[in-house]
Amino acid sequence: MYLSAYYFRAHMYTLVPHQVQEDMQWMADHGTDAVVIGVLEQDFEAAAENIDRICAAAQAVGMGLWVTPSRWGNLIAGCPKVPSIHTSRHPETWALNADGSPHIGFLGAYASVHHPAVHEFFQTSIARLVTRWPVTGILWDELKALHVIDHHPTAVTALGERHADPTAHLAAQVAFFGDINAHAKALRPELHTGAFIFGHCPQEQITAVAQMPALDECGCDGRPWHHSDGGMSDNGSGGPPSKFLLDQGPAFIAAARAAGKRSYALIENHALPHNCHGLVARRLPEVLAMDWDHCTYYYYPRSCEDPDGAMAVIGAALRSR
């Protein structure tokens, strides 16, 4: 199994070189093959040197670099949670409801995947990314607009008589990212591509994403335990968590295999209270023993009650796999 670590130090902006080197050494010592970093639209100007430093430190210990384009067009997740600058500045590109109002998500309006300016923005940005840094792979984090029924005029024109069919909109979202995958691979043929969605997504979305063109890996994110284990309340929702790798993972592995793709899982070990450490210690080895081709864990994830204790639990599971 290929193992990577999600790492968000670049967005601290104040970056201490020896701390980055120590972080990369910890990952390498625990069998990690690559570091995964988020890149916001503004990072090309505001954090390029930090990304350079992380790249160099990863290369020094023999690890690759995966990138999650973060919050671009409000169409994907990634850290930190900020609105898309491009979408905020270009209201003419917003996906629309039937009444002409913008389709608003958690961080603002979604970009319309049918608008040519959105396509150009993604193509240009991904080209900058894969030519500026020695990127091993691109990972689309939680595609956010798979459910959107877009009434933008460009969508109506593109879909024609199929515009009323939700499956046509789902297919358009997937095709958009497939086209960006192909553009990235045309620039860097050795580049790997991956995409993942929520563990609780419906089967039609799982199947559609697994069939994305020019995609090498697909899967989901979720907590590293069973629903029946209980565990913490999900971050901010006030209710129980809804994504569980041990319960929902097999459907994603099967979909990946059926589509000729590698399977992927993001282990959500963030926002852990101390009383969940025992649960993670018990169940994470089971997650790592599943038939995943690629797993990612958070390195020193946000919002943990006892970060050092949480990482000690993660580290012990990684060493014992």
Summary of the structure (lengths in Angstrom):
residues: 321
radius of gyration: 19.2
end to end distance: 9.9
largest distance: 58.4
contacts: 1108
relative contact order: 0.12
helix: 46%
strand: 17%
